Amino acid sequence: MNRDLESLSKEELLDYIEDISKNWLAIDGTWFLSVEQKYGTEIAIHLDEISWKLFSPIEAKRIMKRFNIPENGGIPALIKALKYRVYANINEQEILEISENRCVFRMNNCRVQAARKTKNLPDFPCKSVGMIEYSEFAKTIDSRIKVQCICCPPDRHPDNYFCAWEFKIEK
């Protein structure tokens, strides 16, 4: 561990976490754009799906360990874990309609989609990647949790959020 971090203030550490999160997103984006440029969008999305299938359980397990989230802890465990995902530090998200067996997660401001919007580009069609990402993350937290996409680009979505996902445990 970098011992220099120990001398940073709480505010400096929080700023550093934000920078690390932005850097993570930048490497994800530059990787995708490089693959897309060389092999095309279809192959880039396919490889992105594979990457998220591998990454999401790793991220979930690390979050569970770091924040003492119990395995098979249901929707409450998932809600807690979603708040610690790396992009939760840089995107605006919310969790609604919370019950013991269900919740709805919305990405209100996604840095990727917002950047595309400022460049007058259409939304990035991330639904297939998101389906894999959220399903793998949720089932790592609790294998009973099923994911349903409410909307995600290329689907149309309201102006106040880019995507929404329902997480549910069937009785």
GUKOL-444173 format. One record per residue (C-alpha): z negated, x, y; residue in one letter. Coordinates in steps of 0.02 Angstrom, whole numbers, padded with zeros to 5 digits, always signed. Example, Ala and Ser with C-alpha at 12.3 -4.5 7.8 and 13.67 -1.06 7.14 Angstrom:
-00390+00615-00225A
-00357+00684-00053S
***
This chain:
+00000+00000+00000M
+00038+00056+00176N
-00135+00100+00247R
-00066+00091+00424D
-00064-00099+00404L
-00254-00099+00396E
-00263-00048+00579S
-00155-00193+00639L
-00232-00345+00723S
-00215-00518+00646K
-00078-00559+00773E
+00015-00399+00734E
+00005-00436+00547L
+00071-00613+00574L
+00214-00544+00678D
+00249-00418+00541Y
+00252-00556+00410I
+00380-00649+00517E
+00486-00491+00531D
+00477-00461+00343I
+00531-00642+00314S
+00678-00623+00433K
+00726-00460+00348N
+00721-00545+00179W
+00834-00682+00245L
+00951-00552+00322A
+00972-00458+00157I
+01002-00623+00067D
+01133-00670+00196G
+01220-00502+00203T
+01225-00495+00013W
+01304-00667+00007F
+01431-00629+00143L
+01481-00466+00057S
+01509-00553-00109V
+01599-00697-00024E
+01715-00577+00068Q
+01761-00482-00090K
+01766-00623-00219Y
+01773-00788-00123G
+01651-00928-00087T
+01652-01007-00260E
+01601-00846-00348I
+01475-00804-00211A
+01390-00973-00232I
+01390-00954-00421H
+01307-00783-00408L
+01185-00853-00280D
+01137-00988-00404E
+01102-00856-00535I
+00999-00754-00412S
+00893-00904-00361W
+00867-00953-00542K
+00791-00780-00570L
+00700-00762-00403F
+00616-00934-00387S
+00499-00915-00537P
+00453-00738-00480I
+00408-00802-00308E
+00311-00950-00379A
+00210-00841-00498K
+00165-00718-00361R
+00111-00859-00246I
+00008-00937-00384M
-00079-00773-00419K
-00109-00727-00235R
-00178-00898-00185F
-00266-00946-00348N
-00152-01094-00381I
-00183-01159-00557P
-00043-01176-00683E
+00004-01358-00713N
-00090-01407-00556G
+00030-01549-00519G
+00093-01602-00349I
-00060-01533-00256P
-00024-01359-00326A
+00160-01374-00281L
+00120-01427-00103I
+00006-01277-00080K
+00135-01158-00154A
+00279-01224-00048L
+00181-01176+00108K
+00180-00993+00054Y
+00364-00969+00012R
+00441-00825+00107V
+00552-00936+00215Y
+00406-01048+00261A
+00365-00913+00389N
+00530-00932+00480I
+00594-01109+00445N
+00519-01273+00502E
+00474-01380+00353Q
+00361-01527+00314E
+00293-01618+00164I
+00285-01807+00173L
+00248-01959+00067E
+00113-01867-00028I
+00032-01947-00179S
-00045-01879-00339E
+00124-01886-00428N
+00253-01870-00289R
+00298-01789-00125C
+00450-01764-00015V
+00490-01594+00057F
+00602-01582+00210R
+00680-01429+00290M
+00683-01482+00472N
+00752-01320+00542N
+00838-01197+00426C
+00880-01031+00508R
+01041-01015+00406V
+01104-01188+00453Q
+01045-01173+00634A
+01139-01008+00653A
+01297-01088+00585R
+01276-01232+00706K
+01267-01115+00856T
+01432-01037+00797K
+01511-01211+00780N
+01528-01187+00593L
+01502-01328+00468P
+01341-01334+00369D
+01334-01211+00226F
+01352-01310+00063P
+01189-01254-00017C
+01150-01407-00124K
+01191-01329-00293S
+01088-01174-00251V
+00945-01281-00184G
+00941-01387-00340M
+00917-01232-00446I
+00797-01150-00325E
+00681-01299-00305Y
+00688-01349-00489S
+00645-01174-00549E
+00507-01154-00419F
+00429-01323-00459A
+00435-01306-00648K
+00352-01136-00635T
+00208-01218-00540I
+00202-01365-00662D
+00330-01397-00800S
+00309-01586-00778R
+00378-01586-00601I
+00556-01650-00583K
+00663-01626-00428V
+00784-01748-00350Q
+00893-01704-00201C
+00881-01835-00064I
+01010-01744+00041C
+01071-01566+00063C
+01233-01496+00134P
+01372-01530+00099P
+01291-01704+00101D
+01274-01787+00269R
+01098-01776+00339H
+01003-01842+00489P
+00997-01735+00646D
+00810-01702+00625N
+00822-01611+00457Y
+00948-01518+00350F
+00888-01558+00175C
+00757-01661+00086A
+00693-01651-00092W
+00585-01767-00195E
+00461-01690-00317F
+00392-01807-00446K
+00289-01812-00605I
+00337-01960-00713E
+00190-02054-00789K
***
